[in-house]
């Protein structure tokens, strides 16, 4: 449970104290629902100064080791709420939520970088007292540990779909990648037009341009060259099998600690590239229209 913070009104008088009691997820059709459960403890007020809290929403910003970014605005999960004070203190449970698309969840994951995260919650509401209306607001930073957030992702069933839209490098900051990126954009345009052969052909151009940038031709790799002898006569399935085996060769050291594997330093960009490639291959062997 998070720490308790206060909503104040007027000259600083505390109207309510609120706490984030849980962060949870649910699957939704084509989306992922994120919920926060709040406990609002309304303070007692004299009978002639009763207040009603309405229009409760929360803007959420996410912060992690990868940076900080705005996520979305959460609203009450049920019908619009109206919480009234009384001469006695009272406690209320409120759930607020939002439906996130895959891009939004992926943006959280890029910020989280596999670790903990902070949800910076700006809670806002409208209070009516004796015919007068006023806005109240408060900010609270809620820490979510890695394991707790992974459970939220599982509840949202996020793991059942891996977002394969990998950010294209900015050629202004990486000018050497101008040609590979140009061909990659052509491949994407061909995909949008339903020109599957052209899309694959453009990817061949991407890889050739990338090989030029990385000066692959200058690298003497007789062992690697031997692996690809005779590929000109391979059919499509044989080439896909070669790709699977090449990825397996790349992934093997992550499961070993021999004299070669121990020198591997795996970076976030390595993991993103490999997971995207492997996920795409697995998907390729699923139902054709999935």
N, C-alpha and C positions, 0 to 999 in steps of 0.2 A: 504494500500500500504506500502511496506517495505521501509527501508532507502536506499539511493543511495550510491553505492561504485564504485570504479574506476578500470579500466584496464589500466596499464601503459606499456610503451614501451621505449626501449633505456635507456636514462639517467633519467628515472622517469617521462618523459613527458606523460601526460594523453592522452590516445588514445580514450577511451570511458568511460562513466558512465553508470552503469546498475542497474536496479531495478527489484525486483520480484513484479509484479503487481497483480498476482492471483495464487492460488493453487487450482486445481480442479481435478475432476475424471470423468471417463467414464467407462461403462461396456464393457467388451471384452469377447469373447468366452472362457469360462473356466478360465478367468483371470480378473484382475482389472487394468485399465490404470490410471496412475497418471501423471498429467501435471503441469508444471509451465509456466506461461506466463511472459516473460521478456520484459522490455523496454530498448533498447540499444541506448544511445544518443552518436553518434560519433562526436568527436570534429573536427572543421575545420582544414584542413591542406593545405599547399601550393600545387599548381598544380604539381610541380616537386617532391613532397614527398607523393603522394597518397598511402594509405594503404588499403588492402583488408583483412577482417577477415573471416576465414573459419574454418572448423572442430570444431565447437563449441559444447562442451559437459559439463556436470555438474555431479560430484560425490556427492551423498547426504548421509549424516550421520544424524541419528535421535537421539535426546536426550530428555528424559523425566524424571519424578520422579523415574522411574524404571531402569534407567541407560542410556547408550549410545551404539549405534551400527550402523554399516554401512548398508545402505539400498540397493542402486543400482546406476547405471549410467544412467542419462537422456540424450537423444539425440534429435535433431530437429525432430519435428513431421512430417514435410514435406520433400521435397527433400533437399539434402545438401545445406546449405546456403553459400552465398558469399556477405558480406556487405562491400561496398566500401565507403571510405571517399571522401570528396570534399572540395573545398575552403570555403564551408559553412557548418555549423553544420547540422546534420540530425538525425532523430529519427526513430527507427525501432522496430516493434513488432515481437518477436520470441517466439514460443512455443516449449518447450522441454518436452519429456515424456518417459515413460517406462511402460511395461506391467508387473505387479506384480502377483505372484501366491498367493494363500491363506496363505501359510506359511509366506511369507514376510509381508503381511498385519497384520497377527496375531502377528508377532514379533514386529511391530510398536505398536500394542495395548498393548503388555506386557510392553514395555518401557514407553508408555504414561500413563498407570495406571489410565485411566479415566479422566486425566487432560489435560492441555495444552502440546504442544510439541515445540521443536525447530528443524528446518531443517538447518543443517550446510552444506552450498552449496559451493563446490569448483568448480568454473567456469574456464574452460580452452579453449583456442582457438589457432589457428595459424594465424599469421599476415605476410603478404608479403608486403614489402616496397622496391621499386627500385630494384627488383630482388632478394632481400634478404628475407629469411624466419626465423621467430622467434616464439617461444611459449610465450604466455601470460597467466597469471592466477591470480585469486583473490578469496578470501574466504569471505563469508557473512553468518551470522546467521539470519535466518528468523523465527520469532515467529508466531505460529499458535495457536489461542485460541481454547478451547475445542469445542465451538459451530461451528466454521468454519471447524474444522477437521471432526466433525460428518456429516456436509453437504457433505464433500468430500467422506466420506464412503458411504453415501446415493447415491451420484452420481455414484460411482463405483458399486452400488448394492451389496456391501459387505454383508449387513445384510441379504441377501437372502440365504446365505450359512454360517453356523457356523462351523468353523474348530473344529473337535472333537478329533484331535490328541493332547491329553493332555500329557505334558512332564512326562516321567517316572522318579521317584526319583532316584538320584544317590546313590547306596547302600554304596558307600564309605563314604558318609557324613550322610547316614541314615542306618546304619548296621542292625537295627531291621527290616527293610523292605525287607531283602534279600529274604525270602520265598514268600511274596506276589508278589514281582517284578518278581521272577522266574516263578511263575504260570501265571502272566500277560503276560510275553513274550511267554509262551506256547500258551496262548489264541490267541495272535496276529498271531503266526505261523499257528495255526489251521485255522484262518480266511483266511490267504493267500492261504492255500491249499483248501479252500472251504469246510472245515469240520465244519459245523455250530454247530452240537450237541457237538462236542468236544470243540469248542470255548466257548460255554456256560458252559460246565462242568468245564473247566479250570477257568472260572470266579467264579464258586462256590468255587473252591479250593483257589482262591485269597481271597475271602471274609472270608473263614474259617481261613486262615493263618493270615489275618488282625485282626480278632476277637481275636486270640491267642495273637498277639502282643499288642493289646489294653486292654487285660485282661477283655474282655467283660463278661466271665463266672463268674467273681467275683462281678459283679455289680448286685444288687438286684433290678430288675425293674418289679414288678408284673403287673403294668399297661401296660407296653410294651409287656410283655409275653402274656397277655390276648388278645392282638390284633392279635396274630399270632397262636392262638389255632385252631387246625383243618386244618392247611394249607397243611398237607400231602395229603389230599384228594381233593385239589383244582386242576382244570384243568389249562391249560396255560393261558387262558383269565382271569380267576379269579386271578391268580398270578400277571399278568400284572396290573390288577385293584388294587390289594393290593400295588404294587409298586407305582402306580400313587397317591394313597391315602397317602402313607408314605411320598412321596415328597411334597404333599400338606400340610401335617402336619409340615414338615420342613420349608416350605415357608411362612406359615400363619403369624408368628411373624413379618415378614418384612412389613406387611400391618396393624399392630396393635401397640398400645402403652399402653397395659394394664400392670398390675403389673408383669406379666411374660415376655412379649415381650420387655419391656423397658430395660431389662438387657442384651439383645442380642447385641453383637458386631460383625457385619458382616465384614469379611476380604476379600481381593481379592481372596484368595484361596477358600473361601466359595462360592463366586459368580461364579468362574470358574467351580467348581464341580457341582453346582446346574444347571447352564445354560447348561453345556454339557449333563447332565443326562436328563433334561427336553427336550432339543432339540432333543436328540436321540429318546425319546419316541414319540414326535410329528412326527418325520420322519418315525418312525416305522408304523404309521397309514396312511402314504401317499401311492402313487403308489408303488407296489412291486419293480420295477426296477429303481426307481428314484435315 
